[in-house]
Amino acid sequence: MEGRSEELTGCEVVWSAGCITVSGEIDFANARVIGRRMVALLIPGSIVVDCREVTFLDAAGLRMFADLGRAAIDVGAVVHLQSSPAVSETIKLCGVQELPGLVLDRDDADGPRSPR
C-alpha cells in the first residue's frame, strides 16, 4: 500500500502498509474523526500506531484509543501503540493500566510494556 496522509483539525494522520503515524494534537475536536479513520484501516494481524509526534492528548483521545483496541479485537488485529511523552502522561494521569487490543509501547520505564 502506498503511503497516504490526511490533515484532521490540528493533527496529521499518515498511513501505509502496517503503520499509521499520527502527529499534532488529539482532542475532543478531532478524536472521533481520527478514530474512525484508524478503525477503517484495521486489518487482521499486527499494526503499528506511531504517536511519538503527538503533542497533546485529552480524555477524548484516550477514549479513541480504547475504541480502537475494541475494534482491533473485533477484526483480529493487535495494535502496537508507540507513545509520545504527552500520550504516556495522559495514560498515566488517567490511571490506565491496559487497553485491550492494544500493546502499549510507552516511553516511560515505570508503566506496563505489553498488556494484552
C-alpha positions in Angstrom: 0.0 0.0 0.0 1.3 3.4 -0.9 1.7 6.0 1.9 -1.2 8.5 2.2 -1.9 11.3 4.6 -4.7 13.4 5.8 -5.0 16.6 7.8 -7.6 16.4 10.6 -8.1 19.6 12.6 -4.7 20.1 14.2 -3.5 16.6 13.6 -1.9 14.7 10.6 -2.6 11.0 10.0 -0.2 9.2 7.6 -0.7 5.6 6.7 1.0 2.9 4.8 1.1 -0.9 5.0 1.2 -1.9 8.6 1.7 1.6 10.1 -0.4 4.6 11.0 1.5 7.7 12.1 -0.3 10.4 14.0 1.2 13.8 14.8 -0.1 17.0 16.4 -2.9 17.2 18.9 -5.6 14.7 19.6 -8.5 16.2 21.4 -12.3 16.5 21.6 -12.3 18.4 18.3 -10.7 15.6 16.2 -10.5 12.4 18.2 -13.8 10.9 16.7 -12.6 11.6 13.1 -9.1 10.2 13.7 -10.5 7.2 15.5 -12.9 6.4 12.6 -10.0 6.7 10.1 -7.8 4.3 12.1 -10.6 1.8 12.6 -11.3 1.8 8.8 -7.6 0.9 8.3 -7.6 -2.1 10.6 -7.0 -5.5 9.1 -6.2 -8.8 10.8 -2.7 -9.1 12.1 -0.4 -6.6 13.6 -0.3 -2.8 13.0 1.8 -0.1 14.5 0.2 3.2 15.5 3.1 5.6 15.9 2.1 8.5 18.2 5.6 9.6 19.1 4.9 13.0 17.5 1.6 13.6 19.3 1.9 16.8 21.4 -1.4 16.7 23.3 -3.9 14.0 24.2 -7.1 14.6 26.2 -9.7 12.2 27.6 -11.5 12.1 24.2 -8.2 10.9 22.6 -7.8 8.2 25.3 -11.4 7.1 24.7 -10.5 6.9 21.0 -7.6 4.5 21.7 -9.9 2.3 23.9 -12.4 2.2 21.0 -9.6 1.4 18.6 -8.5 -1.5 20.8 -12.0 -2.9 20.9 -12.3 -2.6 17.1 -8.9 -4.3 16.7 -10.1 -7.3 18.7 -13.2 -7.5 16.5 -11.2 -7.8 13.3 -8.4 -10.0 14.8 -5.8 -7.2 14.9 -3.2 -6.2 17.5 -2.3 -2.6 17.6 1.1 -1.6 18.9 0.8 1.9 20.2 4.1 3.9 20.3 3.6 6.8 22.7 5.0 10.3 22.9 5.5 11.8 26.4 2.2 13.6 26.0 0.4 10.3 25.3 2.1 8.5 28.1 1.4 11.2 30.6 -2.3 11.2 29.8 -2.4 7.4 30.1 -0.6 7.6 33.4 -2.7 10.5 34.8 -5.9 8.6 34.0 -4.6 5.5 35.8 -4.9 3.3 32.7 -3.0 0.1 33.1 -4.1 -1.6 29.9 -6.3 -1.1 26.9 -7.5 -4.4 25.5 -6.5 -4.9 21.8 -3.5 -2.5 22.2 0.1 -3.2 23.2 1.3 0.0 24.9 4.9 0.7 23.8 5.4 3.5 26.3 8.3 5.8 26.6 8.5 5.6 30.4 10.2 2.9 32.4 7.6 2.6 35.1 4.5 1.8 33.0 3.4 -1.6 31.7 5.0 -2.6 28.4 2.7 -5.0 26.8 -0.7 -5.6 28.3 -2.9 -8.0 26.2 
